[in-house]
């Protein structure tokens, strides 16, 4: 599965949003990643977090931050959750609003495990 997470921090609203998108159209399965457009992804869900809670969990470390970012709606595998948490930490190291897109392709996991690209 190919997924995209859009992680954005809004300082004025004191919140963090994570939006999850995925390629669900089976006709796009064989389309090269470089050929995909934003319209290729379907919106799956969105979670909003209070910045004070996120900052508190950042101070506790990576594990606690991952645990608060994972929800019933958004529950990425460990590798993706860690990258998401690292991105959130980077956003909160900045004093400005920011937005980052993370792209994950499960096929990369399989090719890494087998050594085949």
N, C-alpha and C positions, 0 to 999 in steps of 0.2 A: 504494500500500500504506500502511496505517496501522500504525504501530509505536509501541511504548512501551518505554522503557528505564527500569529502576529501578536507581538508582545508590546504594549504601549503604556507609558507612564504619563499621567496627567498631573502635574504639580498643583495646578489651580484647584482641581477637584480632589486632590489627595487620594488618588486611586491608581491602581494598576489593572489593566485589562489584558486577558489572554483570549484570543479568538483562534479556534481550530477549524481548519479547512482540509479537505481531502479530495483526491481524484476518485470519484465513484462511478463515472461513466466508463463502462467496460470497453467502449470503442477507443478510449484514450490510453488503454493499458499499454499498447505497443508504441505510443508516441514518445519520441525522445524527450527527455526532461527539458532540454534547451528549447524545444518547440512549444512548450506549454505556456499559456497566458493566465493571467489572474482569473479570467472567465472560465478556465478549465477546472478550477477548484470549486467545490461545493461547500458552503458554510455549514458546519456541524454544530458548533456551540460557542458560547462565550461565558467567561467567568470574570467577575469584577471583585477586586480585593481592596481593602482599605490600606493606604500606604503605611499607617502606623503599625498595622499587624505585620505587613511584609518587612518593614525595617526591624521589628522585634525579632522575627524569625531569621533574618539575615545575620543578626548579631549572635544567634545561637549556632550558626554553622550550616553547612550544605545539607546534611540529613534532615534537620528540622524544617529548613526552607522547602525542600522537596516535598515533605509530608504535607505542608500547608498548601502548596501549589496543586497537588493532586486532589482531585475531587471525584465525585460519582460521574461527572460529565467528562472531565478531562483527566485521563489516567495513563500517561505515556509510559512506555517501558523505561527501565532504569537508565539506559544510555541517553535517551531523549529527555528524560526528566532532569538528569544532571546538566545537560546542555542548556535546557530551559532555565534552570536555577542559576547557572553561571551568567546567562544573559540578563536575568532579572537583577543579579548583583551588580553587573556592569551598568545597567540603567540607573540604579540607585547610587552608584558612585559619581554620577553626573548631577549637577545642580539644575539641569534643564530638562524639559520634556523630551521624550525620545520614543522612537518606535523601531523595532527590529523584527525582521521576518526570519524564521528558522524553517528550513526545508529538510524533510527526512524522507528517505526512500528505503523501505524494508529490503529491497533487493540488494542494497549496499551491505546490509548485515550478512546476507547469505553469501555474497561473493567474497567478503572479508574472511568469513569462517572457512570457506573452501579454498581460498587462494585464487579463485577464478574471477576475472573482471569482465 
